[in-house]
Amino acid sequence: MSLTNNGQDVEAVLNIHPFHTVHCAQMAKDFPQATFYGSRRHLEQVPEINWAEDLVESDAVAARYTELEFSLPKGIYYIAPDDAVHAGSLLVYHPASQSIYVDDTFEIPPSKLLNAVQPTLGLHPTTEQALKDEPNAGQQYCDWATALAHKWRDVRYFCGAHSGLVEFGEGEFESALVSIINGARAELENS
């Protein structure tokens, strides 16, 4: 709390994963002055919070926080009909610090030793189940992820839910993401 002046410097809390709700009520207690943004599912699951009217994935939130860039995956459900499928989330990039926060859509393998030697990424295990039931959903997802890798190529710091922080060298994030997508493309496009 010392980094945030005992929480007084926290302007907003952006809840970017619709299925990560366990922490929400406590965060609202810890930062009562902050504006809380969430998905439709956050509002339904934790109604006791005074949620902002604008959903976290809305254009209004993106316009309010211009120092951040947001991306919602294409081809997969953001809020999957199956509560066990958690591959969809809103990705957030802070260009000034070259930092990306990803809540499950992409993951860091659990070996810290491996990541210290060769930073790498993986897809969430439920990515295939998260594909929308529509033509070309797998292609849409792969094309979105590849375009994201190129657009956010300057990422140096990857913070992933459940897995911590990995530091990428120049160009390594882009090549790691393109590599995992290329490896999964055939399977995802044929699902």
C-alpha positions in Angstrom: 0.0 0.0 0.0 3.0 2.3 0.5 3.4 2.6 -3.3 -0.1 4.0 -3.6 -0.1 6.4 -0.6 -2.2 3.9 1.4 -4.4 3.4 -1.6 -5.3 7.1 -2.0 -3.5 7.4 -5.3 -5.5 4.5 -6.9 -7.8 6.3 -9.4 -9.4 3.2 -10.9 -9.5 -0.6 -10.8 -9.9 -2.2 -14.2 -11.1 -5.8 -13.9 -10.1 -7.3 -17.3 -11.0 -10.9 -16.9 -14.8 -11.7 -16.6 -14.2 -14.8 -14.6 -11.8 -13.3 -12.1 -14.2 -12.0 -9.5 -13.0 -13.4 -6.1 -10.9 -10.3 -5.4 -13.4 -7.7 -6.4 -15.2 -7.1 -3.1 -11.9 -6.8 -1.1 -10.5 -4.4 -3.7 -13.5 -2.2 -3.3 -12.9 -2.2 0.5 -9.2 -1.5 0.0 -9.7 1.3 -2.5 -13.2 2.9 -1.7 -12.4 6.1 -3.6 -11.4 4.3 -6.8 -13.7 3.9 -9.8 -14.4 0.2 -10.5 -14.7 -1.0 -14.0 -15.7 -4.5 -14.9 -17.4 -6.7 -17.6 -21.1 -7.5 -17.6 -20.3 -10.7 -15.7 -18.5 -8.7 -12.9 -21.6 -6.6 -12.4 -23.7 -9.7 -12.2 -21.4 -11.7 -9.9 -20.5 -9.0 -7.5 -23.5 -6.6 -7.5 -22.5 -5.1 -4.1 -19.8 -3.0 -5.7 -20.6 0.5 -7.0 -19.5 -0.3 -10.6 -18.9 2.4 -13.2 -21.6 2.6 -15.8 -19.1 2.0 -18.6 -17.9 -1.6 -19.1 -14.2 -2.2 -18.9 -14.0 -3.3 -22.5 -15.9 -0.2 -23.8 -14.6 2.5 -26.1 -15.4 5.0 -23.3 -12.9 3.4 -20.9 -10.3 3.3 -23.7 -10.9 7.0 -24.4 -10.6 7.8 -20.7 -7.2 6.0 -20.3 -5.3 7.1 -23.4 -2.0 6.1 -21.8 -3.1 2.4 -22.2 -4.0 0.4 -25.2 -6.6 -2.3 -25.1 -7.4 -5.4 -27.2 -10.2 -7.8 -27.0 -9.5 -11.1 -28.8 -11.4 -11.9 -32.0 -12.8 -15.4 -32.7 -13.1 -16.4 -29.1 -15.7 -15.7 -26.4 -14.9 -12.9 -24.0 -17.5 -14.3 -21.7 -17.8 -18.0 -22.6 -21.1 -19.8 -22.2 -19.2 -22.5 -20.3 -18.0 -21.1 -17.0 -15.0 -23.4 -17.1 -13.6 -21.7 -20.3 -11.4 -18.8 -19.3 -9.4 -18.0 -22.4 -11.0 -14.7 -23.1 -9.9 -11.5 -21.4 -9.2 -7.9 -22.2 -5.5 -7.3 -22.8 -3.9 -4.1 -21.6 -0.6 -2.6 -22.9 1.2 0.4 -21.4 3.5 1.6 -24.2 5.5 4.0 -22.0 6.7 1.2 -19.7 6.6 -1.4 -22.5 4.4 -3.5 -20.2 1.5 -5.8 -21.0 -0.9 -7.3 -18.6 -2.7 -10.5 -19.8 -5.2 -12.3 -17.7 -5.2 -15.9 -19.1 -5.5 -15.4 -22.9 -1.7 -16.0 -23.2 0.2 -17.6 -20.4 3.8 -17.9 -19.2 5.0 -21.5 -18.7 5.5 -22.2 -15.0 9.3 -22.7 -15.1 11.0 -19.5 -13.9 14.3 -21.1 -14.8 13.2 -21.7 -18.4 11.9 -18.2 -18.7 15.1 -16.7 -17.4 17.0 -18.4 -20.2 14.4 -18.2 -23.1 11.2 -16.2 -22.4 8.3 -17.9 -24.0 4.5 -17.8 -24.1 1.7 -20.3 -24.3 -2.0 -20.3 -25.1 -4.6 -20.7 -22.4 -5.5 -24.5 -22.2 -9.2 -23.6 -23.0 -8.5 -21.6 -26.2 -9.9 -24.2 -28.5 -13.1 -24.5 -26.4 -13.4 -20.7 -26.3 -13.7 -20.5 -30.1 -17.0 -19.0 -31.1 -19.4 -21.2 -33.0 -19.1 -19.3 -36.3 -17.2 -19.7 -39.5 -13.5 -18.9 -39.4 -13.4 -18.3 -35.7 -10.0 -20.0 -35.4 -8.6 -17.9 -38.3 -10.1 -14.7 -36.7 -8.3 -15.6 -33.4 -5.0 -16.4 -35.0 -5.1 -13.3 -37.3 -5.9 -11.1 -34.3 -3.1 -12.5 -32.2 -0.6 -12.2 -35.0 -1.6 -8.6 -35.7 -1.3 -7.9 -31.9 2.2 -9.4 -31.8 3.2 -7.0 -34.6 1.4 -3.9 -33.2 2.7 -4.4 -29.6 6.1 -5.7 -30.7 7.9 -3.4 -28.2 6.6 -5.3 -25.2 9.4 -6.0 -22.8 7.5 -6.9 -19.6 4.8 -9.5 -19.7 2.7 -9.8 -16.5 0.4 -12.8 -16.6 -2.3 -13.9 -14.2 -1.3 -16.8 -12.1 2.3 -16.8 -13.4 4.1 -13.6 -12.6 6.4 -11.4 -14.7 8.7 -12.3 -17.6 11.1 -9.9 -19.2 11.5 -10.1 -23.0 14.5 -8.8 -25.0 13.9 -6.5 -27.9 11.7 -8.2 -30.5 11.3 -11.4 -28.4 7.6 -10.9 -27.4 6.6 -10.5 -31.1 8.5 -13.6 -32.1 7.3 -15.7 -29.1 3.6 -14.8 -29.8 3.9 -15.4 -33.6 5.6 -18.7 -32.9 2.9 -20.1 -30.6 0.1 -18.9 -33.0 1.9 -20.5 -36.0 2.2 -23.7 -34.0 -1.5 -23.7 -33.1 -3.0 -22.2 -36.2 -3.8 -25.5 -38.1 -5.6 -27.0 -35.0 -7.5 -23.8 -34.2 -8.6 -23.2 -37.8 -9.8 -26.8 -38.2 -11.8 -26.8 -34.9 
